[in-house]
Amino acid sequence: MSAQRVTATPAALALIERLKAEHGELMFHQSGGCCDGSSPMCFQRGELMVGPSDVRLGEIGGCPFYMGAAQFEHWQHTQLIIDVVVGRGGMFSLEGATGQRFLTRSRLFTEEEQSRLKPVFVLQV
């Protein structure tokens, strides 16, 4: 069994389900850019165009999770754990009105886990 590059806490999964009930299919993107880009951003699926500078790390709550390729270079040895905390999220992220926001926690993969990682899906345009 391969190691997962991105996972979510039970609190994050519950918020994802709440947002899916309200907005339909969702997607996540973390760019590492300015402003809110360093946080995981939640969008209606297809609302954000992903391109060749994005990699698909996996899924959380049935939703694809993408990261900017430049940021992935720094995070490739870590497992991302998407959590939820109280506070205002990014102004473009769907959870902004809930009084909660998604937050990325991380931990380094063990050598054994790294040996089981699947390659990331690099987008082709």
CORQUIFEN-V142277 format. One record per backbone hydrogen bond with DSSP energy under -0.5 kcal/mol. NH is the residue of the N-H (numbers start at 1). CO is the residue of the C=O. E is the energy in kcal/mol with one decimal. If there is no record, write none. Layout:
<<NH;CO;E> <NH;CO;E>>
This chain:
<<5;57;-0.5> <7;80;-2.6> <9;82;-2.5> <13;9;-2.6> <14;10;-2.2> <15;11;-1.9> <16;12;-2.5> <17;13;-2.3> <18;14;-2.0> <19;15;-2.6> <20;16;-2.7> <21;17;-2.1> <22;18;-1.2> <23;19;-3.2> <24;20;-2.3> <27;43;-2.3> <28;64;-2.7> <29;41;-2.1> <30;66;-1.7> <31;37;-1.1> <32;37;-3.0> <37;34;-2.3> <38;35;-0.6> <39;36;-2.1> <41;29;-2.8> <43;27;-2.8> <45;25;-2.9> <47;44;-2.7> <49;47;-0.5> <50;48;-0.5> <54;51;-1.9> <55;67;-2.9> <56;121;-2.6> <57;55;-0.7> <57;65;-2.5> <58;65;-1.0> <60;63;-2.3> <63;60;-1.8> <64;26;-0.5> <65;58;-2.7> <66;28;-2.4> <67;55;-2.4> <68;30;-2.1> <69;53;-3.4> <72;68;-2.4> <73;69;-1.6> <74;70;-0.6> <74;71;-1.1> <75;71;-1.4> <76;72;-1.6> <78;75;-2.4> <79;107;-3.2> <80;5;-2.9> <80;78;-0.5> <81;105;-3.1> <82;7;-3.0> <82;80;-0.6> <83;103;-3.1> <85;101;-2.3> <87;99;-2.4> <93;90;-0.9> <94;42;-2.4> <96;93;-2.0> <97;94;-0.7> <98;95;-2.3> <99;96;-0.7> <100;95;-0.7> <101;85;-2.6> <103;83;-2.3> <105;81;-2.5> <105;103;-0.6> <107;79;-1.4> <109;77;-2.7> <114;110;-2.6> <115;111;-1.7> <116;112;-0.6> <116;113;-1.2> <117;114;-1.1> <118;3;-0.5> <121;56;-1.5> <122;120;-0.8> <123;54;-1.4> <123;121;-0.5>>
